């Protein structure tokens, strides 16, 4: 008998989110001893055990992935204003206020915002497609250009990615 569309082959099977018996047992054993294990890890860290120190620091001070970026950008009321925003981003990178990766992310935000403005449907003040493509090329070239400038400014040998 073929399966019916939208019906399980085993309706009495394991429900979603149900854990394996071994997993539940391990969680129960660990939860009963969690306090003593934590105390032992802290004790080992105080004694200088590097692995224990790493575990404690990872829990106390997690790695910060992204920080807020404080950059003054001109207001973007129409797509033509994105060129000024891109220039402000490039200037911030040249001044050392932004990294190349931060600039690329910020340029992507500006590009998405411009697309949203463009899709709004108003035709007043819109730029030509050639101006829009020039702004996109500036956004695409920014990370490589800023990386090269950074390497030259530090008077170091640029890495292979530059």
PLY file of the C-alpha trace (Angstrom):
ply
format ascii 1.0
element vertex 162
property float x
property float y
property float z
element edge 161
property int vertex1
property int vertex2
end_header
0.00 0.00 0.00
1.57 3.34 -1.05
1.97 6.17 1.45
-0.63 8.90 1.40
0.71 12.40 0.84
1.02 14.27 4.15
0.71 11.16 6.33
3.52 9.50 8.25
4.47 5.92 7.49
4.54 5.33 11.25
1.98 7.56 12.98
2.77 6.00 16.37
6.50 6.71 15.95
8.77 8.93 18.02
7.30 12.43 18.48
9.28 15.46 17.36
11.79 16.68 19.91
11.84 13.41 21.84
15.31 12.55 23.14
17.10 9.22 23.04
17.06 7.31 26.36
20.87 7.46 26.59
20.80 11.24 26.11
18.20 11.67 28.85
20.22 9.44 31.20
23.43 11.38 30.53
21.64 14.71 31.10
20.22 13.48 34.40
23.61 12.22 35.61
25.28 15.47 34.64
22.60 17.70 36.16
22.92 15.87 39.50
26.65 16.59 39.60
26.79 19.93 37.76
27.59 21.95 40.89
30.49 19.74 41.97
31.86 19.59 38.39
31.76 23.38 38.13
33.54 23.70 41.48
36.26 21.27 40.34
36.78 23.13 37.04
37.12 26.41 38.94
39.54 24.80 41.40
41.69 23.47 38.52
41.63 26.89 36.85
42.84 28.54 40.05
45.68 25.99 40.20
46.74 26.98 36.67
45.25 24.25 34.47
45.10 25.92 31.04
42.17 23.87 29.75
40.15 24.68 32.87
41.05 28.37 32.56
39.88 28.33 28.93
36.56 26.70 29.92
35.98 29.25 32.67
36.86 32.22 30.46
34.63 30.99 27.62
31.72 30.92 30.04
32.52 34.16 31.86
33.58 36.29 28.89
32.09 34.95 25.66
33.68 35.95 22.36
32.19 39.16 20.99
31.35 38.56 17.35
30.22 42.00 16.25
30.45 45.38 17.88
28.23 48.35 17.04
29.82 50.65 14.49
29.68 54.41 15.07
29.96 56.07 11.65
28.28 59.25 10.46
26.51 58.61 7.16
24.61 61.23 5.19
20.84 60.73 5.04
19.73 58.55 2.14
16.47 59.88 0.74
16.95 58.64 -2.81
19.30 56.17 -4.51
21.60 58.98 -5.69
22.48 59.67 -2.05
24.07 56.22 -1.80
27.16 57.52 -3.60
27.77 60.01 -0.77
27.20 57.23 1.77
29.75 55.02 -0.02
32.23 57.91 -0.01
31.70 58.36 3.75
32.31 54.64 4.31
35.50 54.74 2.21
36.70 57.81 4.12
36.09 56.04 7.45
38.20 53.09 6.27
40.96 55.40 5.05
40.95 57.14 8.45
41.20 53.80 10.24
37.77 54.11 11.86
36.44 50.98 10.10
38.00 47.72 9.02
37.55 46.46 5.48
35.11 43.79 6.69
33.04 46.32 8.63
32.96 48.62 5.61
31.79 45.80 3.36
28.96 44.95 5.76
27.94 48.59 6.08
28.04 49.04 2.30
25.76 46.02 1.98
23.28 47.65 4.38
23.32 50.81 2.25
22.82 48.78 -0.91
19.84 46.90 0.57
18.34 50.19 1.75
18.73 51.68 -1.73
17.00 48.64 -3.22
14.15 49.13 -0.76
13.87 52.78 -1.80
13.95 51.73 -5.43
11.17 49.18 -4.94
8.95 51.74 -3.24
7.70 52.78 -6.67
8.20 56.53 -6.56
9.94 57.93 -9.62
10.93 61.38 -8.34
14.66 61.83 -7.90
15.71 58.36 -9.08
19.12 57.98 -10.62
19.98 56.43 -13.92
21.02 52.80 -14.13
24.58 53.85 -15.03
24.91 55.82 -11.77
23.46 52.90 -9.82
25.91 50.45 -11.43
28.81 52.81 -10.63
27.76 52.81 -6.97
27.57 48.99 -6.99
31.07 48.77 -8.48
32.35 51.04 -5.71
30.74 48.78 -3.09
32.27 45.66 -4.66
35.78 47.12 -4.95
35.88 48.64 -1.47
37.21 45.65 0.56
40.13 44.94 -1.81
41.08 48.62 -2.11
40.98 49.25 1.63
42.92 46.06 2.39
45.71 47.15 0.04
45.82 50.62 1.58
45.98 49.14 5.07
48.91 46.90 4.13
50.76 49.79 2.48
50.14 52.05 5.47
51.64 49.49 7.81
54.67 49.05 5.55
54.27 45.32 5.73
54.35 42.63 3.13
50.72 42.25 2.02
49.18 38.83 2.57
48.23 36.75 -0.47
44.60 37.88 -0.19
45.53 41.55 -0.85
0 1
1 2
2 3
3 4
4 5
5 6
6 7
7 8
8 9
9 10
10 11
11 12
12 13
13 14
14 15
15 16
16 17
17 18
18 19
19 20
20 21
21 22
22 23
23 24
24 25
25 26
26 27
27 28
28 29
29 30
30 31
31 32
32 33
33 34
34 35
35 36
36 37
37 38
38 39
39 40
40 41
41 42
42 43
43 44
44 45
45 46
46 47
47 48
48 49
49 50
50 51
51 52
52 53
53 54
54 55
55 56
56 57
57 58
58 59
59 60
60 61
61 62
62 63
63 64
64 65
65 66
66 67
67 68
68 69
69 70
70 71
71 72
72 73
73 74
74 75
75 76
76 77
77 78
78 79
79 80
80 81
81 82
82 83
83 84
84 85
85 86
86 87
87 88
88 89
89 90
90 91
91 92
92 93
93 94
94 95
95 96
96 97
97 98
98 99
99 100
100 101
101 102
102 103
103 104
104 105
105 106
106 107
107 108
108 109
109 110
110 111
111 112
112 113
113 114
114 115
115 116
116 117
117 118
118 119
119 120
120 121
121 122
122 123
123 124
124 125
125 126
126 127
127 128
128 129
129 130
130 131
131 132
132 133
133 134
134 135
135 136
136 137
137 138
138 139
139 140
140 141
141 142
142 143
143 144
144 145
145 146
146 147
147 148
148 149
149 150
150 151
151 152
152 153
153 154
154 155
155 156
156 157
157 158
158 159
159 160
160 161
